[in-house]
Amino acid sequence: MALPLLSILLFSTLALFSLTESKLNVDYYNKSCPQFEKIIQQIVVDKQLAAPTTAAGTLRLFFHDCMVGGCDASLLISSNSFSKAERDTDINLSLPGDAYDVVTRAKTALELQCPGIVSCADILAITTRDLITMVGGPFYQIRLGRKDSFESYAKVVEGHIARPNMTMDTIINMFASKNLNVQEMVALMGAHTIGFSHCSEFSNRLFKFSPTSEFDPSMNPTYAQALRNLCGNNTKDMAAFNDVMTPGKFDNMYYINLQKGLGLLASDQAMISHQRTKPIVELFAKDQDAFFKAFAHAMEKVSVYQVKIGKMGEVRRRCDVVNHLQVNPNKKIASYVN
């Protein structure tokens, strides 16, 4: 009897997933907010021109949101006296203010045009896509209709977002738990073709790496010395571009760099030596179109991961706070209600 029951449960899960996806469509706001995409495009252009690191920061913000509980804008919620939110866990503290700001600007403009209609989760998804395209990356369709989460908890973040010191097998398994295969993982890591990382994320590769080597021998020696000069004698946490060659352009140079020992993070450079990822890195380094197609497909897939629809979520009036916060004075906890 166990096998039929398992089959029923599997079918039910797949049916629910298909139903959730079917509720999303690219024309979701055509009648309720027809100026939706035009408004976001204008906000995106103005912000990116004023702050060129916005694209990389917003892409990272989107990914960190989606990997923890799905694409529901839970990362945008601020902490309060009763609960520490996702955005205040250590791995999210370095997310740039410009990324939050571009979403806030878009939300403010849309609330003036069509109040209570467009979710913060949809704004983040479209804003990310438009910024990627603006800096040279591929265009891909975004199905709309996500609802925003009622809650956000810092304690649930760990184990869902890759850290630079993780082994490649650990990262592959982490992505697999989100139904992302190895090629999709390698393509999404290509997001590091734009943006920067702080010295604290890679300095362990530069100083006293091992008894036989001062720096990670997988690094290009000239590159390693330049990074040692950057990070060695600074009291502040300096930063370096993830792609030293074309840091502001979304292209396949990231993969070419890995072949030359110019990967900034250990988890980046490890992909060129791991047997499951090396052939994909080599393909993307040789064929930018292949990278763009794989990246666009992976981003479409990530963008619908565990999305909330209907009463599973809400359309927040402000992206940093839920619409209703109910506090239980006896237990001193906050619960989020519809």
C-alpha positions as CSV (number, residue, x, y, z in Angstrom):
1,M,0.0,0.0,0.0
2,A,3.0,2.3,0.5
3,L,3.8,2.7,-3.2
4,P,0.3,3.9,-4.3
5,L,0.3,6.3,-1.4
6,L,3.7,7.7,-2.4
7,S,2.5,8.0,-5.9
8,I,-0.6,9.9,-4.8
9,L,1.5,12.3,-2.7
10,L,3.9,12.9,-5.5
11,F,1.1,13.5,-8.0
12,S,-0.5,16.0,-5.5
13,T,2.7,17.8,-5.0
14,L,3.4,18.1,-8.8
15,A,-0.2,19.2,-9.3
16,L,0.0,21.9,-6.7
17,F,3.3,23.1,-8.2
18,S,1.7,23.2,-11.7
19,L,-1.4,25.0,-10.4
20,T,0.8,27.6,-8.7
21,E,2.8,28.3,-11.8
22,S,-0.4,28.4,-13.9
23,K,-1.6,31.3,-11.8
24,L,1.3,33.4,-13.0
25,N,1.4,35.0,-16.4
26,V,3.3,37.7,-18.2
27,D,0.2,39.8,-18.7
28,Y,-0.9,39.8,-15.1
29,Y,-1.0,43.6,-14.8
30,N,-2.2,44.5,-18.2
31,K,-5.6,45.6,-17.0
32,S,-5.0,46.4,-13.3
33,C,-1.8,48.4,-13.8
34,P,-1.0,48.8,-17.5
35,Q,1.9,51.2,-16.9
36,F,3.6,48.7,-14.6
37,E,6.6,47.8,-16.8
38,K,7.1,51.3,-18.2
39,I,7.3,52.8,-14.7
40,I,9.8,50.2,-13.5
41,Q,11.9,50.7,-16.6
42,Q,12.2,54.4,-16.0
43,I,13.1,53.8,-12.3
44,V,15.7,51.2,-13.3
45,V,17.4,53.4,-15.9
46,D,17.6,56.4,-13.6
47,K,18.9,54.4,-10.7
48,Q,21.5,52.4,-12.7
49,L,22.9,55.6,-14.3
50,A,23.2,57.2,-10.9
51,A,24.6,54.2,-9.1
52,P,26.3,51.7,-11.5
53,T,26.6,48.9,-8.9
54,T,22.8,48.7,-8.6
55,A,22.4,45.9,-11.2
56,A,24.8,43.6,-9.3
57,G,23.3,44.4,-5.9
58,T,19.7,43.9,-7.0
59,L,20.6,40.6,-8.7
60,R,22.1,39.4,-5.5
61,L,19.2,40.7,-3.5
62,F,16.7,38.8,-5.7
63,F,18.7,35.5,-5.5
64,H,19.1,35.7,-1.7
65,D,15.4,36.3,-1.4
66,C,14.3,33.4,-3.7
67,M,16.7,30.8,-2.2
68,V,15.1,31.2,1.2
69,G,11.5,30.2,1.2
70,G,10.9,31.2,-2.4
71,C,10.5,34.5,-4.3
72,D,8.2,36.3,-1.9
73,A,10.1,39.5,-1.0
74,S,10.6,38.2,2.6
75,L,14.1,39.6,2.4
76,L,12.8,43.1,2.1
77,I,11.0,43.1,5.5
78,S,12.7,45.0,8.3
79,S,13.4,43.5,11.7
80,N,11.2,44.7,14.6
81,S,11.3,44.5,18.4
82,F,9.9,41.0,18.3
83,S,11.7,39.4,15.4
84,K,15.0,39.5,13.6
85,A,14.4,39.4,9.9
86,E,16.3,37.7,7.0
87,R,17.9,41.0,5.9
88,D,19.8,41.2,9.3
89,T,21.4,37.8,9.2
90,D,25.2,38.0,8.7
91,I,25.2,36.8,5.0
92,N,22.7,39.5,4.1
93,L,24.3,42.4,5.9
94,S,26.5,43.2,2.9
95,L,23.6,43.5,0.5
96,P,23.8,47.1,-0.8
97,G,21.4,49.8,0.0
98,D,21.1,50.7,-3.7
99,A,19.4,47.4,-4.3
100,Y,16.8,48.0,-1.6
101,D,16.4,51.6,-2.8
102,V,15.6,50.8,-6.5
103,V,12.8,48.5,-5.3
104,T,11.5,51.1,-2.9
105,R,11.5,53.7,-5.6
106,A,9.6,51.4,-8.0
107,K,7.1,50.5,-5.3
108,T,6.5,54.2,-4.4
109,A,5.9,55.1,-8.0
110,L,3.5,52.2,-8.6
111,E,1.5,52.9,-5.4
112,L,0.8,56.4,-6.8
113,Q,-0.3,55.0,-10.1
114,C,-2.1,51.9,-9.0
115,P,-2.3,51.5,-5.3
116,G,-2.4,48.0,-3.7
117,I,-2.0,46.2,-7.0
118,V,1.7,45.3,-7.6
119,S,3.5,43.1,-5.2
120,C,7.0,43.8,-4.0
121,A,8.0,40.2,-5.1
122,D,7.0,41.0,-8.7
123,I,8.8,44.4,-8.5
124,L,12.0,42.7,-7.4
125,A,11.7,40.1,-10.1
126,I,11.1,42.5,-13.0
127,T,13.6,45.1,-11.7
128,T,16.3,42.4,-11.6
129,R,15.6,41.3,-15.1
130,D,15.6,44.9,-16.5
131,L,18.9,45.7,-14.7
132,I,20.6,42.6,-16.1
133,T,19.4,43.5,-19.6
134,M,20.6,47.1,-19.1
135,V,24.2,46.1,-18.4
136,G,24.3,43.7,-21.4
137,G,22.8,40.5,-20.1
138,P,20.0,38.4,-21.7
139,F,16.3,39.3,-21.7
140,Y,13.9,36.6,-20.4
141,Q,10.2,36.5,-19.6
142,I,8.9,37.0,-16.1
143,R,5.6,35.5,-15.2
144,L,3.8,37.8,-12.7
145,G,1.3,37.4,-10.0
146,R,3.5,36.6,-7.0
147,K,2.2,37.6,-3.5
148,D,4.4,39.0,-0.7
149,S,5.3,36.9,2.4
150,F,3.7,37.7,5.7
151,E,6.9,36.9,7.6
152,S,10.7,37.0,7.6
153,Y,13.0,35.2,10.1
154,A,16.8,35.4,10.2
155,K,17.0,31.9,11.7
156,V,15.9,30.2,8.6
157,V,18.5,31.6,6.2
158,E,21.6,29.5,7.1
159,G,22.1,26.5,4.7
160,H,20.2,28.0,1.8
161,I,22.8,30.5,0.4
162,A,26.2,29.4,-0.7
163,R,29.3,30.8,1.1
164,P,32.7,31.3,-0.5
165,N,34.4,28.6,1.7
166,M,31.9,25.8,0.9
167,T,33.1,22.9,-1.1
168,M,31.8,22.5,-4.6
169,D,29.9,19.3,-3.7
170,T,28.1,21.2,-0.9
171,I,27.1,24.0,-3.3
172,I,25.9,21.5,-5.9
173,N,23.8,19.7,-3.3
174,M,22.4,23.0,-2.0
175,F,21.3,24.0,-5.5
176,A,19.9,20.5,-6.1
177,S,17.7,20.9,-3.1
178,K,16.1,23.9,-5.0
179,N,15.6,21.7,-8.0
180,L,18.5,23.3,-9.9
181,N,20.9,21.1,-11.7
182,V,24.6,21.5,-12.1
183,Q,24.5,23.4,-15.4
184,E,21.9,25.8,-13.9
185,M,24.1,26.3,-10.8
186,V,27.1,27.1,-12.9
187,A,25.1,29.5,-15.0
188,L,23.7,31.3,-12.0
189,M,27.2,31.6,-10.5
190,G,27.9,33.6,-13.7
191,A,26.1,36.4,-12.0
192,H,29.5,37.2,-10.6
193,T,30.4,38.7,-13.9
194,I,29.2,41.9,-12.4
195,G,29.6,43.3,-8.8
196,F,32.2,43.0,-6.1
197,S,33.1,41.2,-3.0
198,H,34.7,42.4,0.2
199,C,38.2,41.3,1.3
200,S,36.7,39.4,4.2
201,E,35.2,37.0,1.7
202,F,38.4,36.0,0.0
203,S,41.4,37.2,2.2
204,N,41.8,33.7,3.5
205,R,43.2,32.8,0.0
206,L,45.8,35.6,0.2
207,F,47.6,35.3,3.5
208,K,49.2,32.2,5.1
209,F,47.1,29.9,2.9
210,S,49.2,26.8,3.7
211,P,52.6,25.8,5.1
212,T,54.0,25.7,1.6
213,S,52.2,28.6,0.0
214,E,51.5,32.2,1.2
215,F,48.5,32.4,-1.2
216,D,46.1,30.0,-2.9
217,P,48.2,28.4,-5.7
218,S,45.1,28.2,-7.9
219,M,45.3,32.0,-8.2
220,N,47.2,33.8,-10.9
221,P,50.3,35.1,-8.9
222,T,50.1,38.6,-10.3
223,Y,46.4,38.8,-9.4
224,A,47.0,37.4,-6.0
225,Q,49.7,40.0,-5.3
226,A,47.4,42.8,-6.4
227,L,44.7,41.6,-4.0
228,R,47.3,41.2,-1.2
229,N,48.2,44.9,-1.7
230,L,44.5,45.8,-1.6
231,C,43.5,43.8,1.5
232,G,46.7,43.7,3.5
233,N,47.1,47.0,5.3
234,N,43.6,48.4,5.4
235,T,41.7,48.9,8.6
236,K,38.4,49.1,6.6
237,D,37.1,46.2,4.7
238,M,38.0,47.0,1.1
239,A,36.4,45.3,-1.9
240,A,37.4,44.0,-5.4
241,F,35.4,43.4,-8.5
242,N,34.4,39.8,-9.0
243,D,35.3,40.1,-12.7
244,V,38.6,42.0,-12.9
245,M,38.5,42.4,-16.7
246,T,34.9,43.7,-17.5
247,P,33.4,44.4,-14.1
248,G,30.5,46.5,-15.3
249,K,29.4,44.4,-18.2
250,F,27.3,41.2,-18.1
251,D,29.2,38.8,-20.3
252,N,31.0,35.5,-20.2
253,M,34.4,37.0,-19.1
254,Y,33.8,35.5,-15.6
255,Y,34.3,32.0,-17.0
256,I,37.3,33.0,-19.1
257,N,38.9,34.5,-15.9
258,L,38.4,31.2,-14.1
259,Q,40.6,29.4,-16.7
260,K,43.3,32.0,-16.0
261,G,43.3,31.7,-12.2
262,L,41.4,35.1,-11.9
263,G,38.5,33.8,-9.9
264,L,38.0,36.1,-6.8
265,L,36.1,33.7,-4.5
266,A,37.3,30.2,-3.7
267,S,33.9,28.9,-4.7
268,D,34.2,30.5,-8.1
269,Q,37.7,29.2,-8.8
270,A,36.8,25.7,-7.6
271,M,34.4,25.3,-10.6
272,I,37.3,25.0,-13.0
273,S,38.8,22.0,-11.2
274,H,35.7,20.1,-10.2
275,Q,34.9,17.3,-12.6
276,R,31.1,18.1,-12.8
277,T,31.5,21.8,-13.3
278,K,34.7,22.2,-15.4
279,P,33.1,21.1,-18.8
280,I,30.3,23.6,-18.3
281,V,32.7,26.4,-17.4
282,E,34.7,25.6,-20.5
283,L,31.5,25.7,-22.6
284,F,30.4,29.1,-21.2
285,A,33.9,30.5,-21.6
286,K,33.9,29.6,-25.3
287,D,30.3,30.3,-26.1
288,Q,28.6,33.4,-24.6
289,D,25.3,32.6,-26.3
290,A,25.3,29.2,-24.5
291,F,25.8,31.0,-21.2
292,F,23.1,33.6,-21.8
293,K,20.6,30.9,-22.8
294,A,21.4,28.8,-19.7
295,F,21.4,31.9,-17.4
296,A,18.0,33.1,-18.8
297,H,16.5,29.6,-18.3
298,A,17.8,29.3,-14.8
299,M,16.6,32.8,-13.8
300,E,13.1,32.0,-15.1
301,K,13.2,28.8,-13.1
302,V,14.4,30.5,-9.9
303,S,11.8,33.3,-10.3
304,V,8.9,30.9,-9.9
305,Y,10.5,28.9,-7.0
306,Q,7.9,28.4,-4.2
307,V,6.0,31.6,-5.2
308,K,3.0,32.5,-3.1
309,I,-0.4,33.1,-4.8
310,G,-3.9,34.0,-3.5
311,K,-4.2,34.0,0.2
312,M,-0.8,32.5,0.7
313,G,0.5,36.1,0.7
314,E,-0.5,39.7,0.3
315,V,0.4,42.8,-1.7
316,R,2.3,45.0,0.8
317,R,1.7,48.7,0.9
318,R,5.4,49.1,1.8
319,C,8.0,46.6,0.9
320,D,9.8,46.7,4.3
321,V,6.8,46.0,6.5
322,V,3.8,43.7,6.3
323,N,0.3,45.2,6.2
324,H,-0.8,44.0,9.6
325,L,1.4,43.1,12.5
326,Q,-0.4,41.6,15.5
327,V,1.5,41.4,18.8
328,N,0.7,39.0,21.6
329,P,1.7,41.0,24.8
330,N,1.7,37.8,27.0
331,K,4.2,35.9,24.9
332,K,6.0,39.0,23.5
333,I,6.0,37.6,20.0
334,A,4.8,39.0,16.7
335,S,2.6,37.1,14.3
336,Y,1.7,38.2,10.8
337,V,-2.0,38.1,9.8
338,N,-3.9,38.7,6.7
